[in-house]
Amino acid sequence: MKDGFEKGVGDNVYARLASEYCADSIVITDPSGCTEWVNEAFTRTTGYTLKDAKGELPCQLLKGTETCRATMQEIQQARKDRQQFRTEILQYTKDGRPFWFELRINPVFDADGRHTHFVETERDITERKELEISSAAVINAEVQREVERKLVAQTSEWLYSAKSLPELLRVVEASMRQIFPEADGELYVYSNSRDTLDLIAHWGHAKPEHLHIAPDSCWGLRRGRPYVYGSADIQFACDHNQNDEHPSFCLPIMAHGETIGLLHLCFRNMRIADVDKIELEGFLTGRRDLALVCAEQISLSVANVQLRQELQDQSTRDPLTSLWNRRWFLEAALREFNRARRDNASVSIISLDVDHFKKFNDHHGHDAGDIVLREVGEVMKRTFPDDCYPCRIGGEEFVVLCPGHSTDAAADLAEEFRAAISEHRVPYGREILPRITISGGIATFPDAGSEVITLLRAADECLYLAKEQGRNQIVLPESIADSLEKAKEGAASKRASKSK
């Protein structure tokens, strides 16, 4: 025998028609929320019949793994408070299919104000929610692309402002961490011999696997185009990328039609085996396009810095010996003098000259003279420490800028170089050139003067005295004073003899 509610619905033709043909699901529950009746739409939507649902809490019956617990608690609270309530919630059909519905709960009271039932209406909004989610994904993707475009624009500005390669590499490392936070990366450039690529920058959490790689160890360099590893049906990991579990990019760095390096990105937080192939391909396609833009910016910047460095070297390096030239020396000495004034420090200058250099040209030809100058430059590079700067200022004249060195410290270095060059033998054809000797003089800031030209002139005076005293020696400032004293004594003796 039907209870009162079910009997009433069955006896009322309009109620029966509404129950059978209403598109929205309707659930009638008792005051505690347990199901008493459902319409046909509920069964069509969820797969649960009245027999299945009777006595069950509707939200508990339909909940699944991704059903929002917070929304479930709100529904229970609305029942407890006997209030009208509206929400949207993800639920699951009897066969496990997820669907979204809009839920409205209305409490029902009798004429005496007693709470007798809840009427729930559930409208399937799955299509609308999917469209909203899809639109939100599109919007989020566009927002992400806009963020990436701004990062790339900022990176480009910083890259083109970099004056040196170390400065450029700091920009690359910082910007790539921002643009590709999920990837580890390395930047390689060809060595001068072009038989290897040297690691010049890296970022991310993993340590670089290689400091140097061979050009034929990378499929991207071999084929001369970007190589994406991770989504193709037939693919092989590069030899320099020993971990083949993660997707990666190998992007050749091109400039002026020539390959100058390699940008390598590895997505170590993603395992190829754990990601759906279509999803992985979509992800890599989007990141690849961004990586190509970054690679192009980096390649142009590296080429510009290298060109700027070449031009700088041409303007400040002596082409024969590759030592610093006179222009560089004057500018560097001025900087060091200003720093020494500020820090109350010393700066010494060693003035050097090849003894009897003209004989090399006259007896063996100008080629021999050039060889002598080059050999002198090489021995200077090997002898003087990194904090001293050998320069060729013209002809067979050399000078060494020694910041922070006293006269005695500079003298020790100059003597070490004089001994080294005098023992150095230079082959020329089938013969050995005559022994090379050097004469030198030293002057120190601020003892010998406060200006670069003044100090250089003081060092040259010591050099000239070394020449007069027989060459192949280093003369210190006190020797000048002794020489002047002897000259005065000699002049006084001559005057005394004439007066007699």
Secondary structure, DSSP 4 states (H G I P E B T S, - for coil): ---HHHHHHHH-HHHHHHHHH-SSEEEEE-TTS-EEEE-HHHHHHHS--HHHHTTS-HHHHH--TT--HHHHHHHHHHHHHT--EEEEEEEE-TTS-EEEEEEEEEEEE-TT--EEEEEEEEEE-HHHHHHHHHHHHHHHHHHHHHHHHHHHHHHHHHHHH--SHHHHHHHHHHHHHHH-TT-EEEEEEE-TTSSSEEEEEEESSSPPS-SEE-GGG-HHHHHTS-EEESS-SS----TT---TTS-EEEEEEEETTEEEEEEEEE-TT--GGGS-HHHHHHHHHHHHHHHHHHHHHHHHHHHHHHHHHHHHHHHHB-TTT-SB-HHHHHHHHHHHHHHHHHHT--EEEEEEEETTHHHHHHHH-HHHHHHHHHHHHHHHHHHS-TTSEEEEEETTEEEEEEET--HHHHHHHHHHHHHHHHH---EETTEEPPPP-EEEEEEEETTT-SSHHHHHHHHHHHHHHHHHTTSSSEE-HHHHHHHHHHHHHHHHHHHHHHH-
